Amino acid sequence: MGQHSLPGNPPVPLQLRTSARARRISLRISSLDGTVTLTRPRGVSERAALAFAREKEAWLRGHLAQQDDAVAVGLGAVLPIEGVARQVVAGAGRRVVLGRDEVLVPGPEDRVASRLLGFLKTHARSRLAEASDRYAARLGRGYARLTLRDTRSRWGSCTADGGLMYSWRLILAPPEVLDYVAAHEVAHLQEMNHSADFWAVVTRLHGPYEVQRRWLHREGAALHRIRFS
């Protein structure tokens, strides 16, 4: 995948990819982080693809402007933690402290984002491990490992050898949403598909899940607009 950009103020970064399956040039804007992907079929020149992007520049900039609501984490910023909006404020001592409507982060101001990120990842691992253990016990199956990533395309996954992977950003969502994703991935330990049998396992482990699933479709993209760097 090549890196290009449309000139202007500001420039628009483009990810240029070639696809053997594509029948025409296309542009896609990620709703999660605003990444613009320009896809060209094999046999179509890079120059032609970039010319297509220039023709669509007004459309691109209009859609990107609608997504330009990223939250830069620092003192005074407000972000959701466990689904509750909390303001980042200066703390004392050595530990990040989660309050009712604020999160207290000690240390120099230029390290607030990195310290809070570390706290959130640790907190996410604890909550996701607890939820995964609970659902795995209900299922009667163990899992091999639990890893956290900052995935853009999925909230979790399960490998064939029983490895569970989750987005650490689930700690920003309401607890019931995190629990649903854990139940979803643990259910894959038994059903490595999205068949009716799989959804029956999710229901058995978690109970009704449509509210939580809709929340992710409706609100999940906003969690990726919280920037720690």
Contacts in CASP RR format, 6 or more apart in sequence:
PFRMAT RR
TARGET T0000
AUTHOR 0000-0000-0000
METHOD contacts of the structure
MODEL  1
MGQHSLPGNPPVPLQLRTSARARRISLRISSLDGTVTLTRPRGVSERAAL
AFAREKEAWLRGHLAQQDDAVAVGLGAVLPIEGVARQVVAGAGRRVVLGR
DEVLVPGPEDRVASRLLGFLKTHARSRLAEASDRYAARLGRGYARLTLRD
TRSRWGSCTADGGLMYSWRLILAPPEVLDYVAAHEVAHLQEMNHSADFWA
VVTRLHGPYEVQRRWLHREGAALHRIRFS
1 15 0 8 1.000
1 16 0 8 1.000
1 17 0 8 1.000
2 15 0 8 1.000
2 16 0 8 1.000
2 17 0 8 1.000
3 13 0 8 1.000
3 14 0 8 1.000
3 15 0 8 1.000
3 16 0 8 1.000
4 13 0 8 1.000
4 14 0 8 1.000
4 16 0 8 1.000
4 38 0 8 1.000
4 50 0 8 1.000
5 11 0 8 1.000
5 12 0 8 1.000
5 13 0 8 1.000
5 14 0 8 1.000
6 12 0 8 1.000
6 14 0 8 1.000
6 53 0 8 1.000
6 54 0 8 1.000
6 57 0 8 1.000
6 60 0 8 1.000
12 36 0 8 1.000
12 57 0 8 1.000
12 60 0 8 1.000
12 61 0 8 1.000
12 64 0 8 1.000
13 35 0 8 1.000
13 36 0 8 1.000
14 36 0 8 1.000
14 37 0 8 1.000
14 38 0 8 1.000
14 50 0 8 1.000
14 53 0 8 1.000
15 35 0 8 1.000
15 36 0 8 1.000
15 37 0 8 1.000
15 38 0 8 1.000
16 38 0 8 1.000
16 39 0 8 1.000
16 40 0 8 1.000
16 46 0 8 1.000
16 49 0 8 1.000
16 50 0 8 1.000
17 37 0 8 1.000
17 38 0 8 1.000
17 39 0 8 1.000
17 40 0 8 1.000
18 39 0 8 1.000
18 40 0 8 1.000
18 41 0 8 1.000
18 42 0 8 1.000
19 39 0 8 1.000
19 40 0 8 1.000
19 41 0 8 1.000
19 42 0 8 1.000
20 41 0 8 1.000
20 42 0 8 1.000
22 39 0 8 1.000
22 40 0 8 1.000
22 41 0 8 1.000
23 41 0 8 1.000
24 41 0 8 1.000
25 38 0 8 1.000
25 39 0 8 1.000
25 40 0 8 1.000
25 41 0 8 1.000
25 44 0 8 1.000
25 48 0 8 1.000
25 49 0 8 1.000
25 52 0 8 1.000
26 38 0 8 1.000
26 39 0 8 1.000
27 36 0 8 1.000
27 37 0 8 1.000
27 38 0 8 1.000
27 39 0 8 1.000
27 52 0 8 1.000
27 53 0 8 1.000
27 56 0 8 1.000
27 60 0 8 1.000
28 36 0 8 1.000
28 37 0 8 1.000
28 39 0 8 1.000
29 35 0 8 1.000
29 36 0 8 1.000
29 37 0 8 1.000
29 60 0 8 1.000
29 63 0 8 1.000
29 64 0 8 1.000
29 67 0 8 1.000
30 36 0 8 1.000
30 37 0 8 1.000
30 152 0 8 1.000
31 67 0 8 1.000
31 221 0 8 1.000
32 152 0 8 1.000
32 153 0 8 1.000
32 221 0 8 1.000
32 224 0 8 1.000
33 152 0 8 1.000
33 224 0 8 1.000
33 225 0 8 1.000
34 64 0 8 1.000
34 67 0 8 1.000
35 152 0 8 1.000
36 60 0 8 1.000
36 64 0 8 1.000
38 49 0 8 1.000
38 50 0 8 1.000
38 52 0 8 1.000
38 53 0 8 1.000
39 49 0 8 1.000
40 46 0 8 1.000
40 48 0 8 1.000
40 49 0 8 1.000
53 60 0 8 1.000
67 225 0 8 1.000
69 225 0 8 1.000
70 225 0 8 1.000
70 226 0 8 1.000
70 227 0 8 1.000
71 77 0 8 1.000
71 78 0 8 1.000
71 79 0 8 1.000
71 225 0 8 1.000
71 226 0 8 1.000
71 227 0 8 1.000
72 113 0 8 1.000
72 227 0 8 1.000
73 79 0 8 1.000
73 88 0 8 1.000
73 112 0 8 1.000
73 113 0 8 1.000
73 116 0 8 1.000
73 117 0 8 1.000
73 226 0 8 1.000
73 227 0 8 1.000
73 228 0 8 1.000
74 88 0 8 1.000
74 109 0 8 1.000
74 112 0 8 1.000
74 113 0 8 1.000
74 116 0 8 1.000
75 88 0 8 1.000
75 89 0 8 1.000
75 90 0 8 1.000
75 105 0 8 1.000
75 109 0 8 1.000
75 112 0 8 1.000
76 87 0 8 1.000
76 88 0 8 1.000
76 89 0 8 1.000
77 87 0 8 1.000
77 88 0 8 1.000
78 85 0 8 1.000
78 86 0 8 1.000
78 87 0 8 1.000
78 88 0 8 1.000
79 85 0 8 1.000
79 86 0 8 1.000
79 88 0 8 1.000
79 172 0 8 1.000
79 226 0 8 1.000
80 86 0 8 1.000
80 172 0 8 1.000
80 173 0 8 1.000
80 223 0 8 1.000
81 98 0 8 1.000
81 103 0 8 1.000
81 120 0 8 1.000
81 171 0 8 1.000
81 172 0 8 1.000
82 171 0 8 1.000
82 172 0 8 1.000
82 173 0 8 1.000
82 174 0 8 1.000
82 175 0 8 1.000
83 172 0 8 1.000
83 173 0 8 1.000
83 174 0 8 1.000
83 175 0 8 1.000
84 100 0 8 1.000
84 101 0 8 1.000
85 101 0 8 1.000
86 98 0 8 1.000
86 99 0 8 1.000
86 101 0 8 1.000
86 102 0 8 1.000
86 103 0 8 1.000
87 101 0 8 1.000
87 102 0 8 1.000
87 103 0 8 1.000
88 102 0 8 1.000
88 103 0 8 1.000
88 105 0 8 1.000
88 112 0 8 1.000
88 116 0 8 1.000
89 102 0 8 1.000
89 103 0 8 1.000
89 104 0 8 1.000
89 105 0 8 1.000
90 104 0 8 1.000
90 105 0 8 1.000
90 106 0 8 1.000
90 107 0 8 1.000
90 109 0 8 1.000
90 112 0 8 1.000
91 97 0 8 1.000
91 104 0 8 1.000
91 105 0 8 1.000
91 106 0 8 1.000
91 107 0 8 1.000
92 104 0 8 1.000
92 106 0 8 1.000
93 106 0 8 1.000
94 106 0 8 1.000
95 106 0 8 1.000
96 103 0 8 1.000
96 104 0 8 1.000
96 105 0 8 1.000
96 106 0 8 1.000
96 115 0 8 1.000
96 116 0 8 1.000
96 119 0 8 1.000
97 103 0 8 1.000
97 104 0 8 1.000
98 123 0 8 1.000
103 116 0 8 1.000
103 119 0 8 1.000
105 112 0 8 1.000
105 115 0 8 1.000
105 116 0 8 1.000
105 119 0 8 1.000
106 115 0 8 1.000
107 115 0 8 1.000
113 228 0 8 1.000
113 229 0 8 1.000
114 228 0 8 1.000
114 229 0 8 1.000
116 228 0 8 1.000
117 228 0 8 1.000
120 168 0 8 1.000
120 171 0 8 1.000
120 172 0 8 1.000
121 148 0 8 1.000
121 168 0 8 1.000
121 171 0 8 1.000
123 171 0 8 1.000
124 148 0 8 1.000
124 166 0 8 1.000
124 168 0 8 1.000
124 169 0 8 1.000
124 170 0 8 1.000
124 171 0 8 1.000
125 146 0 8 1.000
125 148 0 8 1.000
125 168 0 8 1.000
127 170 0 8 1.000
127 171 0 8 1.000
127 175 0 8 1.000
127 178 0 8 1.000
128 146 0 8 1.000
128 148 0 8 1.000
128 166 0 8 1.000
128 170 0 8 1.000
128 178 0 8 1.000
128 182 0 8 1.000
129 146 0 8 1.000
131 178 0 8 1.000
131 179 0 8 1.000
131 182 0 8 1.000
131 183 0 8 1.000
132 143 0 8 1.000
132 146 0 8 1.000
132 164 0 8 1.000
132 182 0 8 1.000
132 185 0 8 1.000
132 186 0 8 1.000
134 182 0 8 1.000
135 182 0 8 1.000
135 183 0 8 1.000
135 186 0 8 1.000
135 187 0 8 1.000
135 205 0 8 1.000
135 206 0 8 1.000
136 142 0 8 1.000
136 143 0 8 1.000
136 186 0 8 1.000
136 189 0 8 1.000
138 204 0 8 1.000
138 205 0 8 1.000
139 186 0 8 1.000
139 187 0 8 1.000
139 189 0 8 1.000
139 190 0 8 1.000
139 201 0 8 1.000
139 205 0 8 1.000
141 186 0 8 1.000
141 189 0 8 1.000
141 190 0 8 1.000
142 162 0 8 1.000
142 189 0 8 1.000
143 158 0 8 1.000
143 162 0 8 1.000
143 163 0 8 1.000
143 164 0 8 1.000
143 186 0 8 1.000
143 189 0 8 1.000
144 159 0 8 1.000
144 161 0 8 1.000
144 162 0 8 1.000
144 163 0 8 1.000
145 162 0 8 1.000
145 163 0 8 1.000
145 164 0 8 1.000
146 163 0 8 1.000
146 164 0 8 1.000
146 165 0 8 1.000
146 166 0 8 1.000
147 163 0 8 1.000
147 164 0 8 1.000
147 165 0 8 1.000
147 166 0 8 1.000
148 165 0 8 1.000
148 166 0 8 1.000
148 167 0 8 1.000
148 168 0 8 1.000
149 165 0 8 1.000
149 166 0 8 1.000
149 167 0 8 1.000
149 168 0 8 1.000
150 167 0 8 1.000
150 168 0 8 1.000
150 169 0 8 1.000
151 157 0 8 1.000
151 165 0 8 1.000
151 167 0 8 1.000
152 224 0 8 1.000
154 167 0 8 1.000
155 166 0 8 1.000
155 167 0 8 1.000
155 170 0 8 1.000
155 181 0 8 1.000
155 216 0 8 1.000
156 164 0 8 1.000
156 165 0 8 1.000
156 166 0 8 1.000
156 167 0 8 1.000
156 181 0 8 1.000
156 184 0 8 1.000
156 185 0 8 1.000
157 164 0 8 1.000
157 165 0 8 1.000
157 185 0 8 1.000
157 188 0 8 1.000
158 164 0 8 1.000
158 165 0 8 1.000
158 185 0 8 1.000
158 186 0 8 1.000
158 188 0 8 1.000
158 189 0 8 1.000
158 192 0 8 1.000
159 165 0 8 1.000
160 192 0 8 1.000
162 189 0 8 1.000
164 185 0 8 1.000
164 186 0 8 1.000
165 185 0 8 1.000
166 181 0 8 1.000
166 182 0 8 1.000
166 185 0 8 1.000
169 223 0 8 1.000
169 224 0 8 1.000
169 226 0 8 1.000
170 177 0 8 1.000
170 178 0 8 1.000
170 181 0 8 1.000
171 178 0 8 1.000
172 223 0 8 1.000
172 226 0 8 1.000
173 215 0 8 1.000
173 216 0 8 1.000
173 219 0 8 1.000
173 220 0 8 1.000
173 223 0 8 1.000
174 215 0 8 1.000
176 211 0 8 1.000
176 212 0 8 1.000
177 212 0 8 1.000
177 215 0 8 1.000
177 216 0 8 1.000
179 206 0 8 1.000
179 212 0 8 1.000
180 206 0 8 1.000
180 209 0 8 1.000
180 212 0 8 1.000
180 213 0 8 1.000
181 212 0 8 1.000
181 216 0 8 1.000
183 202 0 8 1.000
183 205 0 8 1.000
183 206 0 8 1.000
183 209 0 8 1.000
184 202 0 8 1.000
184 206 0 8 1.000
184 209 0 8 1.000
186 205 0 8 1.000
187 198 0 8 1.000
187 201 0 8 1.000
187 202 0 8 1.000
187 205 0 8 1.000
188 198 0 8 1.000
190 198 0 8 1.000
190 201 0 8 1.000
191 197 0 8 1.000
191 198 0 8 1.000
191 201 0 8 1.000
202 209 0 8 1.000
203 209 0 8 1.000
END
